[in-house]
Amino acid sequence: MENVSKIWLGPLPEDSPYVKPFRLYYVQNGVEKNWDLLKVHDSVAIILYNTSRQKLVLVRQFRPAVYHGIISSAQGNFDKVDLKEFPPAIGVTLELCAGIVDKSKSWVEIAREEVVEECGYDVPVERIEEVMVYRSGVGSSGAKQTMYYCEVTDADKATSGGGVDDEIIEVVELSLEEAKRMIQQGAVNNSPPSCLMGLMWFFANRAPGAKA
Ligand SMILES: O=c1ccn([C@@H]2O[C@H](COP(=O)(O)OP(=O)(O)O[C@H]3O[C@H](CO)[C@@H](O)[C@H](O)[C@H]3O)[C@@H](O)[C@H]2O)c(=O)[nH]1
C-alpha cells in the first residue's frame, strides 16, 4: 500500500508548518539548565468501534518518522537508503484514526472530520465521547492529545475513507481477538502508545463483557 520508491534526508527548513525546534532555558533549584524541544501540533485520536460487525476500526499508513526511527535503531546509513535492506513496509503503522489540530474548530469537530475523512463514517459530534487528555513526547514535544470514543454502524458508512489530498491511508477493521493480540504481553508492533492505550481502555470499559 505504501508504494514508496525513494527515501532521503535533508535539513529542516525554518518555515516548516509542522515542526519548530527550540532550546528552552530555565533555572531549577538555582541551577541554569536548558532543554532542546520541538513545537508540534496538538492532536486528536478516536477509538472507533463498529457495533454492526464488532470490529475496531484502525488506520494503516507509511510513517516517515517510524521508518527513520527503525533505520536509526539499526544504525543504518541515511546517505543512500537501501530500500532492499530497509523496505518501506517496515515503516507502516497501525493506529487509531487521528488528526492534528491545525484549524480554529472545536477539537471534537476536528475528530468528527477525521473519522469521515480517514475512515468514511459520517457521525454527528454528539456521538463522539471524550475519553482522556494526555501529553505525548514528554522529552521532545509535550504535545497535547485528546482521545475520543465513538461507536459506529454500517449505516454510518458514507465513503471508503482513505484520507484527503495526497494522504494514503488504509482503513483496517480488526476483530476483538486481533486487537487483543496487539496489547498482549510480549507484543511488538509499530503502533504508537496512544493506540495501544486506547485499545486497553476499550477492553477495560466498552468491549462486550467489559466490567465498567
Ligand atoms: O511533516 C509533515 C507532517 C505532516 N504532514 C501532513 O499532515 C498530516 C497530518 O499530520 P500527522 O502529524 O501525521 O497527524 P496525524 O496523522 O493526525 O497524527 C497525530 O496522531 C498520531 C497518533 O495518535 C500521533 O502519533 C501524532 O503525533 C499526531 O500528530 C499528514 O497526513 C500529512 O498530510 C506533512 O505533510 N508533513
The ligand as an SDF file (V2000), in Angstrom:
LIG
                    3D

 36 38  0  0  0  0  0  0  0  0999 V2000
    5.9920   16.7850    8.1780 O   0  0  0  0  0  0  0  0  0  0  0  0
    4.8120   16.6150    7.8890 C   0  0  0  0  0  0  0  0  0  0  0  0
    3.8190   16.3660    8.8620 C   0  0  0  0  0  0  0  0  0  0  0  0
    2.5170   16.2200    8.4820 C   0  0  0  0  0  0  0  0  0  0  0  0
    2.1710   16.3220    7.1740 N   0  0  0  0  0  0  0  0  0  0  0  0
    0.7430   16.2320    6.7660 C   0  0  0  0  0  0  0  0  0  0  0  0
   -0.1080   16.4360    7.8780 O   0  0  0  0  0  0  0  0  0  0  0  0
   -0.9660   15.3420    8.0300 C   0  0  0  0  0  0  0  0  0  0  0  0
   -1.2290   15.0470    9.4760 C   0  0  0  0  0  0  0  0  0  0  0  0
   -0.0200   15.0060   10.1950 O   0  0  0  0  0  0  0  0  0  0  0  0
    0.3450   13.9830   11.3500 P   0  0  0  0  0  0  0  0  0  0  0  0
    1.2240   14.6590   12.3370 O   0  0  0  0  0  0  0  0  0  0  0  0
    0.7750   12.7110   10.7530 O   0  0  0  0  0  0  0  0  0  0  0  0
   -1.0420   13.8460   12.0820 O   0  0  0  0  0  0  0  0  0  0  0  0
   -1.8020   12.6130   12.4670 P   0  0  0  0  0  0  0  0  0  0  0  0
   -1.7360   11.5600   11.4730 O   0  0  0  0  0  0  0  0  0  0  0  0
   -3.1230   13.0700   12.8150 O   0  0  0  0  0  0  0  0  0  0  0  0
   -1.0140   12.1740   13.8020 O   0  0  0  0  0  0  0  0  0  0  0  0
   -1.4550   12.5540   15.0880 C   0  0  0  0  0  0  0  0  0  0  0  0
   -1.8780   11.3990   15.7660 O   0  0  0  0  0  0  0  0  0  0  0  0
   -0.8520   10.3940   15.9090 C   0  0  0  0  0  0  0  0  0  0  0  0
   -1.4940    9.1630   16.5160 C   0  0  0  0  0  0  0  0  0  0  0  0
   -2.0330    9.4330   17.7540 O   0  0  0  0  0  0  0  0  0  0  0  0
    0.2780   10.9560   16.7600 C   0  0  0  0  0  0  0  0  0  0  0  0
    1.3140    9.9890   16.8800 O   0  0  0  0  0  0  0  0  0  0  0  0
    0.8310   12.2160   16.0680 C   0  0  0  0  0  0  0  0  0  0  0  0
    1.8540   12.7820   16.8850 O   0  0  0  0  0  0  0  0  0  0  0  0
   -0.2970   13.2150   15.8570 C   0  0  0  0  0  0  0  0  0  0  0  0
    0.1850   14.3500   15.1300 O   0  0  0  0  0  0  0  0  0  0  0  0
   -0.2560   14.1880    7.3460 C   0  0  0  0  0  0  0  0  0  0  0  0
   -1.1280   13.1840    6.9140 O   0  0  0  0  0  0  0  0  0  0  0  0
    0.3890   14.8800    6.1710 C   0  0  0  0  0  0  0  0  0  0  0  0
   -0.5520   15.0750    5.1490 O   0  0  0  0  0  0  0  0  0  0  0  0
    3.1210   16.5410    6.2160 C   0  0  0  0  0  0  0  0  0  0  0  0
    2.8270   16.6260    5.0260 O   0  0  0  0  0  0  0  0  0  0  0  0
    4.4210   16.6960    6.5880 N   0  0  0  0  0  0  0  0  0  0  0  0
  1  2  2  0
  2  3  1  0
  2 36  1  0
  3  4  2  0
  4  5  1  0
  5  6  1  0
  5 34  1  0
  6  7  1  0
  6 32  1  0
  7  8  1  0
  8  9  1  0
  8 30  1  0
  9 10  1  0
 10 11  1  0
 11 12  2  0
 11 13  1  0
 11 14  1  0
 14 15  1  0
 15 16  2  0
 15 17  1  0
 15 18  1  0
 18 19  1  0
 19 20  1  0
 19 28  1  0
 20 21  1  0
 21 22  1  0
 21 24  1  0
 22 23  1  0
 24 25  1  0
 24 26  1  0
 26 27  1  0
 26 28  1  0
 28 29  1  0
 30 31  1  0
 30 32  1  0
 32 33  1  0
 34 35  2  0
 34 36  1  0
M  END
$$$$
